[in-house]
Amino acid sequence: MKTWTTSSGLSVSSILSGRSNAYLIGTRTGNILVDTGESGAYRRLSRNINGSAAPGGSLQLLILTHTHYDHCQNAARIKQQENCPILMSRREAKYVQKGYTPLPRGTSLISHMLTLLGNQIGPPQFGYKPFAPDILMEEEYTLEEPGPGVRVISTPGHTIGSISVIVNEEIAIVGDAMFGIFRNSIYPPFADDRREMIRSWYKLLQTRCELFLPGHGRPIGREGVDRQYQKSLRKYGQAALEFS
């Protein structure tokens, strides 16, 4: 398991990788879990939480970058076992009450066809146990306890309620706002709103973060994010990507 440490002493550990990534933020007063992976990874997730937790710190918060099954299928179980609140975007609250979040649009012909097929299958394959979130954020949420130095920002595009976790303005945990599985691209194969996603890259670049940890694949450096953003500017034009 890889661990990064910020200049103020906060740690970020990769505690789940493979099909989906999950991360544990270690603070002086407790630990914050970001995403949970699929149900089949629960044992490994639980074991790695215990193995990576900051000494003396319990799991005090679960943050969901968005509510697709591969990021939240263990959320209900984690909440019950650890007795910790769940923070997520208000924009996706309606989905978790039902236990199913529609799959996003494909950004290529192949991924578009996969989305159509997946949404036909629906909850039997891509659902999760419904749960009740405790903290519903809008555009930004700054943590006081646990996690001074940790804030959460809205980064929609992949889904309407996608959010990212900013740790000490040095490390960003970005969910599926970008992918680390392709050699020369961070562009996700799925996104409900491509231009909104690119605007979210801009927001993330406005932080001082040098490391971006995606929900799938390898860590991404700031240079790679900026390169992809500049490429998208040339494709769409500045005016098309300006914030309203």
N, C-alpha and C positions, 0 to 999 in steps of 0.2 A: 504494500500500500504506500502510495506516494503522499508525502506531507510537505506543505509549504508553510512558512512562518513569516508574518508581516513584521515590519519594523517596530510595531508596538507590542509584539509578542502573541498576537492571535494566530492560531494555527488553522489550516484548512487541509483536511485529509480526504483522499479519494478512497471511499470505503466500499464502493460497488462499481464495477466496470464490466464491460462485455456488451450485452444488448443495450443496457442503459447505465448511466453513471449516477451515483449518489455521493454526497459530500457531507462531512461533519466539520463544523466550525467549533473550535475549542476556545472558550473564553475563560476568564478568571472566575466567573460565577456560574458557569454551566455550559452545556453543549447545545448546538443548533444543528438539526439534521435538515439537509436540503434534498428533497425528492426521496422516493422509496424504492424505485424499480418495480419489477413485476412480482407477482405472488410467488413464483417459483424460486425467487432469489431471497425469500424472507429469512431463511436460516443463516445464510451467509451475511446478509445485512445486519441481523441482530448480533451475530458473533463479532462482526467488525466494529459495530457501534461500541460494544463493551471493550474491545481491544484497543480502540483509538480514542476513547473518551478522555478528556482532560482529567487528571487526578482529582478525585473528590467532587467532580461535577456530574450532575445527572443530566438526562436529556430534557431540556426545558422548553424546547420549541421545535416544531416541524414546519418548514416552509416548503410550499409546493410551487415550483416555477410555472406550472400549468397542470391541467387535470387530465391529460391523456393517460390511458391505462398503464403505459410503461413507465410512468413517473409517479403514479399515486395508487397502484393496486394494493399496496401494503399500508396505506394511510390509516384506515379504520383500525387495523390490528395494532399498529404502532401507537396510536392515540390511546387505545384501551390498555395496552401493556405498560406504556411509559407514563400514562396520565399527563400527557403534555398537550398544550393547545396547538391548533393548526392555523397557520397564516397563509392566505392566498388572495387572489384578486376577486373583488366583488363581481366582476364581469362573468365569472364562471361558476358562481355559487349555485345557479339553477341546475347545472349538470351534476354536481356531486350529490344533490338530493335524490337524484334518480339512479346514480351509479353508472352513468355513461356520458362520455364526451365525444361528439362526432369527430371523425378523423378529418384532418385538414386537407385542403386542396393540394394536388400534386403540382410541382413546379416544372415537371417535364412530362412528356407523353406517357412514359412508363409509370411514373409515380402517380400521375392522374388516374390511370387505369386501376392501379392498386387501391387508391382511395375509393373509387367507385365500388370496387369489389368488397373492400373492407366495410364500408358503410351499409352494404346490402346484408352482410353477415351480422353486423351490429353487436349488441351487448353480449350475446353468448360467447364471443371470442375476445371482444375488446372492452368489456365492461369491468366493473369493480364494485366492491361492497360500498353502499352509500355511507356517507359520514357527514357530520355537522362541523363546518369550520368555525373557529372561534374569533378570528381576526380577519375582517374583510377590508383590504386596502384599496385605495383609489389610485392616485398617481405616484405617491411616495409614502414610505413609512420608515421612520427612524427608530431603531430599537434602543431602549434605555437599559432594560434588565430582562434577560441576559444580553450581552453583546454590545456594550458601548463601542462605537467605531463600525457598527454594522447598520447599513440601511438597505431598503428594498425599493426598487424603482420599477415603474411600468415600462415594459418593452414589448408591446404587441407586434403582431405580424404573423408569427407562426400560428398563434391563436389570438383571439381578442383579449384574453386575460393573461398573456405571458408576462412574467416578471423576472427580474434579475436581482441577485444579492451582491451588494458592493461591500467588500471587507477592507476597511482602512484605506479606501481609495487606491488600493494596490492590486487586489484580486477581485475579479467579477465572476460569479457563478451564474451562467446565462441560460440554462435550460436548452431549449431548441431554437433560440434566436440565431444560433450559428452551429454548424456541425464541424467536428474535427476528424471526419473519416475520409475526406478526400485530400489528395496530395496538394493541389494548388487552388483550392476553393473552400470557403466556409459556408457556401450557399446551401441552405437546407433543401432536401428533396421534397419537402412538404411545407406549405405556408398558405394561410387563408388570405393574407394581404401582403404581396411582395413589397410594395412601396412603403407600407407601414413598417415592415421588417427592416428595410434599409434605413428608415428614419430612426429606428431603434438602435441600429449600429452607430449612427451619429451620436445619439444620447450616450451610449456606452463609451464612445471615444472622447466625450466631454468630461468623463471622469479621468483620473490620473492613473487608472489601472494599466498595468503592463502585461498582465496574465488573464486570460479568459478561459474559464473551465466550462465546456459544453456538456449537454446531457448525453451526447454520444461521441465517442472518439477521443482523440488526443487533445491536450491543452493547446491553446492558440495564443501566439504572441501578438502584441499590439500592432506590429508591422503588418502582419497578415490581415488583421481586421481593417486597417487603414487602406491597404492595397485593394481589398474587395470593395470597400466603400467608394473609393475613387473610381474604380471600374464601373460601378453602378451609376455614379454621377455622369459618366460619359455616355452610358446607355440611355438613361432616362432624362438627363438634363437637370440642372439645379432647380429650376422653377417647379418641376413636377414633384420634387422631393421636399420642398420647403414646408415647414410646419405651418399649419393654419393658425 
